């Protein structure tokens, strides 16, 4: 059957997910952190307490408990990740157990495509820990006469040079490390599968690029302190190949707020970026 717009408001079954110190360390090296970030990449450095990158929630419970199973049938090959946000209600601990509940919060009819928005809320000991919000774009699934949804520019950088720029080069093997945090899609590891998608070689996970971006924002605007990092959002615009260099440009637009873009040379790979911090 086609997509079911009545799925808006429906929820997936709550699931319980745990992580530990090793999971946080693996995620850290998966998004490029190294020996100059020992608080995130080691658990036994003298005088240094282990900390967790604020974008870590995107891999917690990866692929489990999603309410996307309620929206009807579609060809998964025609789905692309559109936007992602993470809102932190408290800092993420080095180890813990959360209850995740996913909800379909919106479904928009773009004519020849559909956009589906889901929110996943994590609670720990009964209190909110974080909320992930994601939108996906599904080609060929529009046309039911529903609302088109919001459109137009968002989080547009000012017409001036950025206040800060950071460039990180990804490793040619970056996707092979990042995939160990949960996303085993062969698009990021199998050359023959990538070729079926029209790529010369496997591409980097969009959420890996997102993690690199979050690292730059954390160190530049939050002094490397995860307790100051409150919210990040952005839109994926172009794939990245492992080995390419990512440049994160940041514009401070107000107290505790900045907009950002991530690019490879002149090619935008994340836009509509917004960071809120203390």
C-alpha positions in Angstrom: 0.0 0.0 0.0 1.1 3.6 -0.4 2.1 5.9 2.5 -0.6 6.4 5.2 -1.0 10.0 6.3 -3.1 8.9 9.2 0.2 7.5 10.7 1.0 11.0 12.0 0.8 10.9 15.8 1.5 7.1 15.9 4.3 5.8 18.0 6.7 2.9 17.9 6.9 0.5 20.8 9.1 1.8 23.6 12.5 0.1 23.7 15.3 0.1 26.3 18.8 0.7 25.1 22.1 0.7 27.0 25.6 1.9 26.2 29.0 1.9 27.9 32.3 3.6 27.8 33.5 1.6 24.8 30.5 2.7 22.7 31.3 6.3 23.4 35.0 5.8 22.6 34.2 4.0 19.3 31.8 6.8 18.3 34.5 9.4 19.1 37.1 7.9 16.8 34.3 7.2 14.2 33.9 11.0 13.9 37.6 11.7 13.7 38.6 12.5 17.3 42.2 11.6 18.2 45.1 12.2 20.5 44.3 15.9 21.0 40.8 15.0 22.4 41.7 12.4 25.0 38.7 13.3 27.2 36.6 11.8 24.4 38.9 9.1 23.0 40.3 7.5 26.2 38.9 6.3 29.6 42.1 6.0 31.5 44.2 9.2 30.9 45.7 10.4 34.1 43.7 13.4 35.5 41.2 13.3 32.6 37.6 12.2 33.0 36.0 10.6 30.0 33.3 12.7 28.3 30.8 12.1 25.5 30.3 14.0 22.3 26.9 15.7 22.2 26.0 14.1 18.9 26.3 10.6 20.3 22.5 10.2 20.6 22.2 9.7 16.8 23.7 6.2 17.2 22.0 5.1 20.4 19.5 2.3 19.4 20.3 2.8 15.7 17.6 1.2 13.6 15.5 -0.1 16.5 12.0 0.9 17.6 11.4 3.5 14.9 7.8 4.6 14.2 8.6 4.6 10.5 7.2 1.1 10.4 3.7 2.7 10.8 3.8 4.9 7.7 3.0 2.3 5.0 5.0 0.7 2.2 7.7 2.4 0.1 10.9 1.6 -1.7 13.7 2.1 0.8 16.1 2.7 -2.1 14.2 6.0 -2.8 14.6 7.3 0.7 17.2 9.8 1.7 18.0 11.4 5.0 16.9 15.1 4.8 17.4 16.8 8.2 18.6 15.9 11.7 18.4 17.7 15.0 19.6 16.7 18.5 18.3 18.5 21.6 20.1 17.8 24.8 18.1 18.1 28.0 21.1 16.9 30.1 24.7 15.9 29.3 25.1 12.4 28.0 26.7 10.1 30.6 29.6 7.8 29.7 27.3 4.8 30.3 23.6 4.4 30.8 20.2 3.0 29.9 17.4 4.9 28.3 13.9 4.3 27.2 13.4 5.4 23.6 10.0 6.2 22.1 9.6 7.2 18.5 6.7 9.2 17.0 5.7 10.2 13.5 5.2 13.9 14.0 4.5 15.1 10.4 4.0 13.9 6.9 4.2 16.3 4.0 3.1 15.9 0.4 5.7 17.4 -2.0 3.8 16.2 -5.1 6.4 13.8 -6.5 7.8 12.9 -3.1 6.9 12.8 0.6 8.7 14.1 3.6 8.2 12.2 6.9 9.3 13.6 10.2 9.9 11.5 13.3 10.9 12.5 16.9 12.6 10.0 19.2 12.5 10.9 22.9 15.0 9.4 25.3 14.2 9.2 29.1 16.6 8.1 31.8 15.3 7.3 35.2 12.0 8.8 34.2 13.5 12.2 33.1 14.1 13.5 29.6 17.7 13.1 28.4 17.6 14.0 24.7 15.3 14.3 21.7 16.3 13.3 18.2 14.3 14.7 15.3 14.8 13.5 11.7 13.1 14.0 8.4 13.4 11.7 5.4 12.6 12.5 1.8 10.9 9.6 -0.1 10.8 10.0 -3.9 7.6 8.8 -5.7 5.4 8.8 -2.6 3.6 12.2 -2.8 0.4 13.1 -4.5 -2.3 12.4 -1.9 -3.3 16.0 -1.6 -1.8 16.7 1.8 -0.1 19.8 3.2 3.2 20.7 1.5 4.8 21.7 4.8 7.3 24.4 5.6 9.7 25.6 2.9 12.1 28.4 2.1 15.4 29.5 3.6 16.2 28.7 7.2 19.2 29.5 9.4 20.7 31.5 6.6 24.3 32.8 7.3 24.8 36.6 7.4 26.3 38.1 4.3 29.8 38.4 5.8 32.8 36.2 6.3 32.3 33.5 8.9 33.4 34.3 12.5 35.1 30.9 12.7 36.2 28.1 10.3 37.5 24.7 11.1 38.7 22.1 8.6 38.9 18.4 9.4 40.1 15.8 6.9 38.3 12.5 7.0 40.2 9.3 6.7 39.9 7.1 3.5 38.8 4.4 6.0 36.4 6.7 8.0 33.2 4.9 7.1 34.7 1.5 8.1 35.1 2.8 11.7 31.9 4.8 11.9 29.8 1.9 10.7 30.8 0.0 13.9 28.6 2.4 15.9 25.5 0.8 14.3 24.8 1.8 10.7 25.9 -1.2 8.6 24.3 0.0 5.4 26.6 -1.4 2.6 26.4 1.9 0.7 29.2 2.9 3.0 31.4 -0.1 2.7 30.6 -2.3 -0.3 31.9 -1.0 -3.7 29.4 -3.0 -5.7 26.5 -1.8 -3.7 27.7 1.8 -3.9 27.9 1.4 -7.7 24.3 0.4 -7.8 23.5 3.7 -6.2 25.5 5.6 -8.9 28.7 6.2 -6.8 32.2 5.4 -7.9 33.0 4.1 -4.4 31.3 3.9 -1.0 30.2 7.2 0.5 30.5 8.5 4.1 27.5 8.3 6.4 25.7 11.6 6.5 25.6 11.3 10.3 29.4 10.8 10.4 29.7 14.2 8.6 27.2 15.5 11.1 29.4 14.2 14.0 32.5 15.9 12.5 30.5 19.1 12.3 29.4 18.8 15.9 33.0 18.3 17.0 34.0 21.6 15.4 31.1 23.4 16.9 31.8 22.0 20.4 35.5 22.9 20.4 35.1 26.3 18.8 31.9 27.7 20.4 31.6 25.7 23.6 35.2 25.5 24.7 35.1 21.7 24.3 32.6 21.4 27.2 29.6 19.2 26.3 27.5 20.7 29.2 27.3 23.9 27.1 26.1 22.2 24.0 22.3 22.3 23.9 20.9 21.9 20.4 22.1 21.2 16.8 20.2 21.0 13.6 21.1 20.8 9.9 20.1 19.6 6.4 22.0 17.2 4.3 22.6 18.5 0.8 25.4 16.4 -0.8 27.3 13.2 -0.1 30.8 13.1 1.1 33.5 10.6 0.1 35.9 9.2 2.8 39.1 11.1 2.6 37.6 14.4 1.7 38.2 17.5 3.9 35.2 19.1 5.7 35.2 22.8 6.4 32.7 24.0 9.0 32.0 27.7 8.8 30.3 29.4 11.8 28.6 32.7 12.2 27.7 33.9 15.7 24.2 35.4 15.4 23.3 36.1 19.0 24.0 35.2 22.6 24.2 31.4 22.7 23.3 31.0 19.0 25.2 30.4 15.8 24.4 29.3 12.3 26.8 27.1 10.3 27.5 25.3 7.1 29.7 22.3 6.3 31.4 22.1 2.8 33.9 20.2 0.8 35.7 22.9 -1.2 32.9 24.9 -2.7 30.3 22.1 -2.4 27.8 22.4 0.5 27.2 19.1 2.3 25.2 20.5 5.3 23.3 23.7 5.3 20.5 25.3 7.4 22.7 24.6 10.4 21.9 26.0 13.8 23.6 25.6 17.2 22.3 26.7 20.5 24.7 26.7 23.5 25.4 28.3 26.8 
